[in-house]
Amino acid sequence: MDKNSILGLSIIGLIIIAYSIYTQPSVEEINAAKQRRDSITMVETNAKEASILAEQKSQVVIADSTTEISDSVKAELEKQKFGDFASASQGVEQILTLENNLVKVSLSSKGGKIKSVQLKDYKTWDGKPLYLMNNDSNVFNLSLSAQNRIINTEELYFTASGTAGTKILSTCDFLQEIKNTLSLHIHFRIIPIW
């Protein structure tokens, strides 16, 4: 190696060292990256805990079909599965209908969801009633975390306050009448997890 080669390699080495010093992250960037890694780790551990809870929930005691389960055992199983929501997990599904001259809305007491929405003045191409939503095409569910378990509102029964059944409403009073006469109630606390 001659003198020019040694000088060129030395300059290249100095450029690499200067570039690595110049582009190293600041203390704030290092702390932000550490915080990001910690939050990702926390989310992953929360996901693992949620999957463990889901596995525990799926491992419900299945009774033998030949043995009869007493009411107190059934009530205790419901209490284990739903906690304070156990009383709302039993009931009979009722269909409530709100209707005016343009639209017909059917609500279900099980899950408090909209079963169907039909536009009265319109038909499909083959002459059948036009549904914006029907029971087969919608899913409405809230998953609540309460008392170390996941509660799904689709498994609970809601009660309607006010008048039930079909009621003919004028177009302008439709939304106000829904607001005034029909409300679905369930009581729960939302506790944020920070």
C-alpha positions in Angstrom: 0.0 0.0 0.0 1.2 3.4 -0.8 0.8 6.6 1.0 -2.3 7.7 -1.0 -4.2 4.5 -0.3 -3.5 4.8 3.5 -4.7 8.5 3.4 -7.9 7.5 1.5 -8.8 4.7 3.9 -8.1 7.0 6.9 -10.4 9.7 5.4 -13.2 7.1 4.7 -12.8 5.9 8.3 -13.1 9.4 9.7 -16.2 10.1 7.5 -17.9 6.9 8.9 -17.0 7.8 12.5 -18.2 11.4 12.0 -21.5 10.3 10.4 -22.3 7.8 13.2 -21.7 10.5 15.8 -23.8 13.0 13.9 -26.7 10.7 13.3 -27.0 9.1 16.7 -30.4 9.6 18.4 -30.9 12.2 21.1 -31.9 11.4 24.6 -35.5 12.4 23.9 -35.6 10.0 20.9 -34.1 7.2 22.9 -36.7 7.7 25.7 -39.6 7.9 23.1 -38.4 4.6 21.5 -38.2 3.0 25.0 -41.6 4.1 25.9 -43.0 2.8 22.6 -41.4 -0.6 23.2 -42.8 -0.7 26.8 -46.3 0.2 25.5 -46.1 -2.5 22.9 -45.0 -5.0 25.5 -47.9 -3.9 27.8 -50.4 -4.4 24.9 -49.0 -7.8 24.2 -49.3 -8.9 27.8 -52.9 -7.5 28.0 -53.7 -9.5 24.9 -52.3 -12.6 26.4 -54.3 -12.0 29.6 -57.5 -11.5 27.5 -56.9 -14.7 25.7 -56.4 -16.5 29.0 -59.7 -15.0 30.2 -61.4 -16.1 27.0 -60.1 -19.7 27.5 -61.3 -19.7 31.1 -64.7 -18.4 29.9 -64.9 -21.1 27.3 -64.2 -23.8 29.9 -67.7 -23.6 31.4 -68.8 -26.6 33.3 -70.9 -28.7 31.0 -73.3 -30.9 32.9 -74.0 -34.5 32.0 -77.3 -34.6 30.1 -78.6 -37.4 32.3 -78.2 -35.4 35.5 -80.6 -32.6 36.4 -79.1 -29.3 37.5 -80.9 -27.6 40.3 -82.0 -24.0 40.0 -79.4 -22.8 42.6 -76.6 -24.4 40.6 -77.8 -22.8 37.4 -78.0 -19.4 39.2 -74.5 -19.9 40.5 -73.2 -20.8 37.0 -74.8 -17.7 35.6 -73.3 -15.6 38.5 -69.9 -17.0 37.7 -70.3 -16.2 34.0 -71.9 -12.8 34.2 -71.2 -11.5 37.7 -73.6 -8.7 38.6 -75.2 -9.0 35.1 -76.6 -12.5 35.9 -80.1 -11.3 36.4 -80.1 -9.7 33.0 -78.9 -13.0 31.3 -82.2 -14.7 31.7 -85.4 -13.6 30.0 -87.6 -13.9 27.0 -86.9 -12.2 23.7 -89.5 -9.6 22.8 -89.7 -7.8 19.5 -90.7 -4.1 19.7 -91.8 -2.3 16.6 -91.6 1.4 15.8 -93.4 2.4 12.7 -94.5 5.4 10.7 -95.7 5.9 7.1 -92.1 5.7 5.8 -90.1 3.2 7.9 -90.7 0.2 10.2 -88.0 -0.5 12.8 -88.0 -3.7 14.8 -86.0 -3.9 18.1 -85.1 -7.0 20.1 -84.9 -7.1 23.8 -82.2 -9.7 23.7 -79.0 -7.7 23.2 -81.0 -4.4 22.7 -80.2 -4.6 19.0 -82.0 -3.4 15.9 -83.4 -6.5 14.2 -84.7 -4.9 11.0 -85.3 -1.6 9.3 -87.8 -1.7 6.4 -88.5 1.2 4.0 -92.2 1.0 3.3 -92.4 3.0 0.0 -89.7 1.0 -1.7 -89.4 -2.6 -3.1 -86.5 -4.6 -4.3 -86.1 -5.5 -8.0 -88.3 -8.6 -7.6 -91.1 -6.8 -5.6 -90.1 -7.9 -2.1 -90.0 -5.3 0.8 -86.8 -3.3 0.9 -84.8 -3.9 4.2 -81.9 -1.6 5.0 -81.0 -4.0 7.8 -82.4 -7.4 8.7 -81.6 -10.0 11.3 -79.2 -11.9 9.0 -77.0 -8.9 8.0 -76.3 -7.1 11.3 -74.4 -7.8 14.5 -74.5 -5.4 17.4 -72.5 -6.2 20.5 -70.6 -4.3 23.2 -68.0 -6.2 25.1 -67.6 -4.8 28.6 -64.8 -5.7 31.0 -66.3 -6.0 34.5 -65.3 -7.9 37.6 -62.4 -9.6 35.8 -64.6 -11.1 33.0 -65.8 -10.0 29.6 -69.6 -9.3 29.4 -71.1 -9.3 25.9 -74.4 -7.3 25.6 -75.7 -9.7 22.9 -76.2 -12.3 25.7 -78.2 -10.0 28.0 -81.9 -9.2 28.0 -83.0 -5.5 28.1 -86.3 -4.1 29.2 -88.3 -1.4 27.4 -89.8 1.4 29.4 -92.9 3.1 28.0 -95.4 1.5 25.7 -94.6 -1.6 23.8 -96.0 -2.9 20.6 -96.7 -1.2 17.2 -97.4 2.5 17.3 -98.1 4.6 14.3 -96.3 7.9 14.4 -96.3 11.0 12.2 -93.1 11.6 10.3 -92.0 14.7 12.1 -92.6 13.2 15.6 -91.0 9.8 14.8 -87.5 10.4 16.4 -89.0 12.5 19.3 -91.5 9.7 20.0 -88.7 7.1 20.0 -86.7 9.3 22.5 -89.7 9.8 24.7 -91.5 6.4 24.8 -88.9 3.8 24.3 -85.6 3.4 26.0 -83.6 0.2 26.7 -82.0 0.1 30.1 -79.1 -1.8 31.6 -77.1 -0.6 34.6 -73.3 -0.9 34.7 -70.2 1.0 35.7 -67.5 1.8 33.2 -64.1 1.8 35.0 -61.2 3.0 32.8 -58.0 1.0 32.9 -55.0 3.3 32.5 
